[in-house]
Amino acid sequence: MMDYAVHNLEHQAVHASDLFPTFWNANIDMARVLRDCKNVLEPLATKIAEYLKSFAPAYQSYFTSHAIDGNPNSHTHGWANSSKWQNASSKGDKVTNVLRATGNSKTPFITDYEDVVNTQSACAFWNQIAAEIQGKSGKGAGDALVVQGAYAVGPEEL
């Protein structure tokens, strides 16, 4: 699991703000994107864009590593080299060993973070829903499904 808290320090974390480092590209003027899309004012837009220059490639390396061979730590680089993404575990109803992406260049990734929002029981609920969807549909992981309520509808039924 990951807790994305990069812009929390500036009260700028909003739904989908993790898309900026996910699709970051060195050839894009991120300060302008932040100003135009999120209405972030200067000098904050420039500050966030500068942080993304170092943070985004490391952040992306976790996902590209996982896509290449299923291990998010196999091809990491930059800031991600010193923080190995572990499997989340539980302590009672708490979820621990969560990778926290921060807005702090001294500790951009914290590996032993305890999730204060999501609980083990909430994760168990969604895991149960996923299992029910796959079981009721008889479809494999590669087949498209649309969830309606608690029932799975296969593409042939749409």
N, C-alpha and C positions, 0 to 999 in steps of 0.2 A: 504494500500500500504506500501511497505517497500523500503527504499533506503539503499542498502548494500554498506557501505563505510569502511569496517574494515581495509583493507590493503592500503587505499588511503594515509595514513600518511607516508607510506614507498614506495609509488609509485609502489605497487605490485598488485593493484586491476586490474584484467583482467576478461574477460568474463568467467563465471563459477567458479570464485574463492570462491563464496559462497558455493560451494559443500564441501569444507573442513570442515566448522562447521556443515553443514547439515548432513554429514555422519561420523562425528568425532566419534572416539571410544577410550576410555582410554587405550586400549591394543595395539594401533597402534602408532608407532614412527613417529609422524607427522613431526618432523624436517627432518627425512630421506625422507619422502614422498615429502615434499616441495623441498628438494634438488634434488631428482630424477625426479620428474614430472614437476616442474616449474623452475628448475635450480636456485633456490634461494640460495645464498651463505651464509656461516656462517659469523657473528653471527646472521644474520637476520632470518635464518630458525629456530634457537632455540628460538629467541625472539617471533616470530609468534606462534610457537608451544606452548610455555608457556602461551601466551595469550589465545589460544584456550582452554586450560584446564579449565578455568573459563567461558569463553565466550560461547563455543559450547553447553554445557548442557543447559544454559539459552536460547540460540537461538533455540535449538531443542524443548524446552518446549513450545514455542509459537505454533509450528507446530503440535506437538503431542496433545496439548490441543485442537486445532481446529479439528484435526482428531477424537478425542474422542467424543466431544459434540458440535462442531461448534463454540465454543468460544475460541479464542486464549489466553485468560487471565485466564481460569478456573483452569488450573493445572500448572501454571508457577512456577519456582523456581530459586534460585540463583539470579543473577543480574536482571533477568526479573521480579522479584517480585515488584520492585519499578517503573516499567514502563509499564503502561497498553496500549496495542495496540488498538487504536481507529479506527473507520471508517474514512477513508479519506473524506475530504470535499473540497469545492472549494471557492475561493475568486476571483471572476472574472474568468479569464482563468487559474489561479494558483491553484495547488492542495496542500492543507494544511492538517495538522494532519497526516502527513506521519511518520511512525515509521522509524527512521534512526538508523541502526546498525553501530556503530563506532569502531574505533581502540583505544579508550580511556577507560581505566579501571575505571576512575572516573565517566564517563557518557557513558556506553556502549550502551545504548539505549536512543534516544531522541524521545519523543512522539509528539511534536508539530512542526516537521520539515516541511519546505515548499520546495516541490520538485522543483529544478531548471532546470530539464531536461524535465520531462513529464508535459503536460498541460491538462486542462480539455477538450479542443477540441480534443486532441489526444486520450484521454480516451473515449470520446463520439464516435469517429470514430471506435475504436475497439469494443465498446459495440454494435454499429450499425451492424458491420460485424458479430459479434456473433449472434445477433438476426436474421439477414438475413439467416445465415447458419442454425440455428435451425428451422426457419420458412419454408425455401425452402425444407429442407430435411424431415420434418415431424417426425424427430427422437427425442427421449427424451434425457435427460442428460446422461443416462447410455449407449447409443449406440455410437459406434465408428464412427467418421467422419474424412475424409481427406479433407483439403481445397486445391482446385486448383483454382488459381485466386481468384475470388470472389464467386465461386460456391461450394457448398458442394456436396461431392460424398459419398454415403452410402457404407457400406462394400459389399453389394450385387452387386454394380456396378463396383467394382475394378477388 
